[in-house]
Amino acid sequence: MPTAPDRILIIEDDPEIAEAVASEVRGLGCSATIATTLPEGIALAAQDFRVIVLDRMLPGGDGVEAIAKMRALGAGAMILVLSALGRAANRVEGLEKGADDYLPKPFEPEELRARLRALLRRATMQGQDNDLLVFGPLEIRMKARTVHINRAHVAVSPKEFELISYFAQNAGQIVTRMQLLENVWHLHFDPGTNVVDVHVGRLRRKLEEAGSHAIQTARGEGYVFAPLAAV
């Protein structure tokens, strides 16, 4: 039997842009569902979508501010933000708040297709990963996007979860700040801020307060994730 096409949710109030995105989605062999308000999009987001294409300025609020709510309601899709707010600071803000990619408007159809294909590949790879990563008392549940130490839940933000996931997948290796910008923030340039150090510091404090000294500083090089090392 043929498999069902991947589903992509488009949350966009401009009908011309929504239909243009939907046309690209269908061109990739996926099915498109359109929501025109933020409340409607949030209500649909927990369904089985592979990717959510999300406008920022929507009836009902800022799409970026709603990402955490979508995740809390069970949305596991990759999220691509489309926005006329395209400055570097806007992109960093969107990625920090849980978006998987950020594409400024106006955009070229070819670039949108490339971004969607990349997110679909990432969604497939994520689905194939082991759900549970265990490092002694530290447990990372990939599908639930939760962290536990000694069976106690450690509350982490969406970006902190992406950070610890990347660290865990490169455990024992030096990870540079540029690697984190490229693989966690999906930025291929240095925004000239201390965004990486701030987020790593916040995550490290949470882990240490829960009893794990998992993140070590490799002076002048970056960080090492070594949760089983003696403290």
ABEGO torsion letter per residue (X at the ends): XBBBBBBBBBBBABAAAAAAAAAAAAAAGBBBBBBABAAAAAAAAABBBABBBBBABBBGEBAAAAAAAAAAAGBABBBBBBBABABAAAAAAAAAAGBABBBBOBBBAAAAAAAAAAAAAAAAAAAABBABBBBEABBBBAAAGBBBBGGBBBBBBAAAAAAAAAAAAABGBBBBAAAAAAAAAGBABBAGBAAAAAAAAAAAAAAAAAGBBABBBBBGAEBBBBAABBX
